[in-house]
């Protein structure tokens, strides 16, 4: 049986793009001590189901496949993490005005080409659309959708609107900057933004304090 992955605009995403949310599964990405959010294949499945990338029945099927085929599951996770890091480095470089590494772009292109082979033209109520359809026992089902998302964003004008949190501790969170003047600097004002604001206030107070 084939399983049709949910369209990206219907997913529950924090950064508005699937590939960016996936890059953010490594917390404190730009710091010396990042925190892994996907230590095992089961975590990849839970993350995929949590955002709606795969259905709950599909997630259970993937979990069963991973339990029955642990070595292929670990290999699929390694390939997924390699893609995640290529996505992070590519968009981080662009956010800072640098040219991405060719090997990273090549990996994204290769995975996106794999996804292209699974695209199907489907008829909808308001017209036609390309949909990504994969076998429900494919351990790399989430990987294909993520790669397609990365390629779509890189080739879109919005690719130039990707920013990286400016927190000096190395938050590394990627986001789509939809502000009018392209001025967003933080993953969230309530988190790193508030910390930076408090730090600036403290420094100003020190400068304003008269010397004894």
Helices and strands as residue ranges (DSSP letters): E 2-4, G 8-10, H 18-23, E 26-27, E 35-36, H 41-51, H 56-68, H 70-95, H 102-116, E 119-124, E 127-135, H 141-154, G 157-161, E 162-164, E 174-176, I 189-193, H 194-208
